[in-house]
Amino acid sequence: QLMNNSDDFCVCILNQFQANFSFQDYQKLMAMEKSKLFRDYGNKCLQNTPENTSILSSIRFDALQYFKQKNYDKAIRLLNTGIIESGNGTAIDYNNIGKYYLFTKQFEKALASLEKAQQKDPSELMVQMNMAHLYLLQNNFAGAKNLHKKYSKQNINATTTWKDKAFEDFKSFEEVGFDKELFSRMIKFLETEK
């Protein structure tokens, strides 16, 4: 229901039915049996297997699109039900849902997700960035400052510096209503970091 392009997912479920039932046998099933089979086959189609890669990629892409459209509830629900709850969450998935929680001021859930992301990949700098944001949004300036100081000379990815990403994120937080003053002190600190 939340997926924008659910074709692969639907085909996967259909293939499960075709592999296990003839049309006549399917018609004999009660509605409750069909419903349970849809759920079971749907869960099987969300397992992290090579043939399901496109389904999982679509879910991640759709969740990101919802986030970019500021439809945070749908982004969270889709990533949770399609990836996290089925046991397929990577460090990036947990980081992304942690970020989505930050934007909805669900700080405890953000912390739990970001800690899980750190467990999966302690070297992922996007996780550290979002932890710094969490500290700052909870008025823990010292904790945020320590992370920014530690990583400010590194790149988040091949083309984006830590500082550039921090400034971009601060702007995004301000656009959705977070207090600009919350970030101004950290901006001054980062501008003086050499």
C-alpha positions in Angstrom: 0.0 0.0 0.0 2.9 2.4 0.8 5.0 1.3 -2.1 4.9 3.6 -5.2 6.0 0.8 -7.5 4.8 -2.5 -6.1 5.0 -4.5 -9.3 7.9 -6.7 -8.3 6.4 -7.3 -4.9 3.0 -8.3 -6.4 4.7 -10.6 -9.0 6.7 -12.3 -6.3 3.5 -13.0 -4.3 1.8 -14.2 -7.5 4.7 -16.5 -8.3 4.4 -18.0 -4.8 0.7 -18.8 -5.3 1.3 -20.3 -8.8 4.1 -22.5 -7.4 1.9 -23.9 -4.7 -1.7 -23.9 -6.0 -3.6 -24.7 -9.1 -6.3 -22.2 -10.0 -8.9 -24.7 -8.8 -7.2 -25.3 -5.5 -6.8 -21.6 -5.0 -10.6 -21.1 -5.5 -11.3 -23.7 -2.8 -9.4 -21.7 -0.2 -11.4 -19.8 2.4 -10.9 -16.0 2.6 -9.0 -16.3 5.9 -6.6 -18.9 4.3 -6.0 -16.6 1.3 -5.3 -13.7 3.6 -2.8 -15.6 5.7 -1.1 -16.9 2.5 -0.9 -13.4 1.2 0.8 -12.3 4.4 3.1 -15.3 4.5 4.1 -15.0 0.9 4.5 -11.2 1.3 6.9 -11.8 4.2 8.8 -14.3 2.1 9.1 -11.8 -0.7 10.7 -9.4 1.8 13.5 -11.8 2.7 17.0 -10.6 1.9 17.6 -12.9 -1.1 19.1 -12.1 -4.5 15.8 -12.5 -6.2 14.2 -9.9 -3.8 16.9 -7.3 -4.2 14.8 -5.1 -6.5 11.8 -5.2 -4.1 14.0 -4.1 -1.1 15.7 -1.4 -3.2 12.2 -0.1 -4.3 11.1 0.1 -0.6 14.3 2.0 0.3 13.8 4.4 -2.6 10.2 5.0 -1.9 10.8 5.7 1.8 13.5 8.2 0.8 11.1 9.9 -1.7 8.4 10.2 1.1 11.1 11.7 3.3 12.0 14.3 0.7 8.4 15.1 0.2 8.2 15.7 4.0 5.8 12.8 4.4 7.7 11.5 7.4 5.0 9.1 8.7 4.9 7.2 5.4 8.7 7.1 5.2 8.9 5.7 8.7 6.1 3.2 8.2 7.4 1.9 4.9 11.0 1.5 6.0 9.9 -0.1 9.3 7.5 -2.6 7.8 9.4 -3.3 4.5 12.9 -3.4 5.8 13.5 -3.2 9.5 10.8 -5.6 10.8 11.7 -8.2 8.2 15.3 -8.3 9.6 16.9 -6.7 6.5 18.0 -3.5 8.1 21.5 -2.3 7.2 23.5 0.4 9.0 22.2 2.9 6.4 18.6 1.7 6.9 18.8 2.2 10.6 20.5 5.6 10.1 17.8 6.7 7.7 15.0 5.8 10.0 16.8 7.5 12.8 17.0 10.6 10.7 13.3 10.4 9.9 12.6 10.1 13.6 14.7 13.2 14.2 12.6 15.2 11.8 9.4 14.1 13.7 10.9 14.8 17.1 10.8 11.2 18.2 14.2 11.4 19.9 14.1 8.2 21.9 13.3 6.2 18.7 16.0 8.1 16.9 18.5 7.2 19.5 17.6 3.5 19.5 17.8 3.4 15.6 21.1 5.3 15.5 22.7 3.0 18.2 21.6 0.0 16.1 23.2 1.6 13.0 26.4 2.1 15.0 26.5 -1.5 16.0 26.1 -2.6 12.4 28.8 -0.2 11.1 30.7 1.9 13.6 32.7 3.6 10.7 29.6 5.0 8.9 30.0 8.8 9.2 26.3 9.5 8.4 25.4 7.8 11.6 27.8 9.9 13.5 26.4 13.0 11.9 22.9 12.1 12.9 24.0 11.3 16.4 25.5 14.8 16.5 22.2 16.2 15.3 20.3 14.2 18.0 22.6 15.6 20.7 22.1 19.2 19.4 18.3 18.8 19.2 18.2 17.6 22.8 20.3 20.6 23.9 23.4 18.5 24.5 25.8 21.0 22.8 28.9 19.4 24.3 28.1 16.0 22.9 27.3 17.4 19.5 30.4 19.5 19.6 32.6 16.5 20.4 31.3 14.6 17.4 31.7 17.6 15.1 35.2 18.2 16.3 36.2 14.6 15.8 34.9 14.3 12.3 34.9 17.9 10.9 38.0 17.3 8.8 36.6 14.2 7.1 34.2 13.6 4.2 30.8 12.1 4.6 31.2 10.5 1.2 33.5 10.9 -1.8 32.3 14.4 -2.6 30.7 15.9 0.5 32.6 17.3 3.5 31.4 16.8 7.0 30.9 20.5 7.4 29.0 20.9 4.2 26.6 18.1 5.1 26.2 19.6 8.6 25.2 23.0 7.2 22.9 21.4 4.7 21.2 19.4 7.4 20.9 22.4 9.7 19.1 24.2 6.9 16.7 21.3 6.4 15.9 21.2 10.1 15.2 24.9 10.1 12.9 24.5 7.1 10.7 22.1 9.0 10.4 24.4 12.0 13.3 23.7 14.3 14.6 26.8 16.1 17.4 28.5 14.1 19.2 29.6 17.3 19.7 25.9 18.1 22.1 25.6 15.2 23.7 29.1 15.1 26.2 28.3 17.9 27.2 25.0 16.2 27.6 26.8 12.8 29.9 29.3 14.4 31.9 26.5 16.0 32.2 24.6 12.6 33.2 27.8 10.8 36.1 28.3 13.1 37.2 24.6 12.9 40.3 24.3 10.7 
